[in-house]
Amino acid sequence: GTPERSRPPPQPRDPTPPPSPRPSPSVAPVPDPSPIHTEEPAVVYSAMGYKGESQHLFRGTYDIHNLSFSPVLSIKIPPGATAKFHQNISGNGPARTINSSCLCLTDFNANGSSIVIS
């Protein structure tokens, strides 16, 4: 005959009931840390004619010395936006306002220390 294989002894049953399924907690979406700008920015340039270095400026106040270059010699302004070139930093002091893109800002920049885009 065939040799009999020995069976392992039966294991005792675990009296602990299986864990009940838990509802998974609702997970709130994690906000994206980068700012999302829905409006079109103004673009300032280090040279006349929209040339040279450029920097996007969204709505807000910018001191000229904090830009990546100085002076600002031309600017593209999106429709509906304005740029105010203020004599003092932080958007203070007398200002000259422009409402459309400008190829040559030499007369604006002579006294400007900050720009407010609105």
Beta strands, then each sheet from edge to edge (+ up, - down):
strand 1: 42-47
strand 2: 51-57
strand 3: 60-63
strand 4: 74-76
strand 5: 83-86
strand 6: 95-98
strand 7: 114-117
sheet 1: 2+ 1- 4+
sheet 2: 3+ 7- 5+ 6-
end
